[in-house]
Amino acid sequence: MDHHPELALPWIIHSDGNLLLFVDDLIDLDISGIHPCERGAMDVQLVKRR
């Protein structure tokens, strides 16, 4: 039996790299935030738009 309980608390993901390939998937999972959003690894404005 597959059981996927809903997450009751806001959650963030921490990564020291480029998450742009996964942003849409993270949004679909109802993520609350990304930490940090490093300017050298990701285009901050692009992440905000997505």
N, C-alpha and C positions, 0 to 999 in steps of 0.2 A: 504494500500500500504506500503510495506517495503522499506524504504530508508536508506541506510547505506553509508553516505558520507565518502570519503577517508580522513584520517587524514593527514593534510598537514605539520604538524610540528613533529620533533622528540619528543618522549615521553619516560618517565621512570616510573617505579613503585617503591614506597617506601613500604618496609615491614620490620618489626622487627622479622620476623620468617623464617621458612623454606619454600621456594617457589619451591623446587625441583619437587614436584608433578605437578606444573603448568608451568615449564620452557618451555616444548614443545608447550603448548598452547600460551604462551606469545610470543615465537618465531614466531608462525603462525600468530599472530596479528601484527608482524613487530615492536616489542618493540625495543627501542633504548638502554635501559639499565636497570639495577636493582640497587637500592640503599637502604640500604647498603647490601653488600654481607658478612654477619657476619660469621666468621670462626666457631664460636660455634654452629651456627644454620644450616649451609650448608657447604658442601665440596667445597671450592672455585675452586679447580682444576676441579672437576666434572662439575660445572656450566660453566666454561670456555670451556670445551670440548663440552658440549651440545650446 
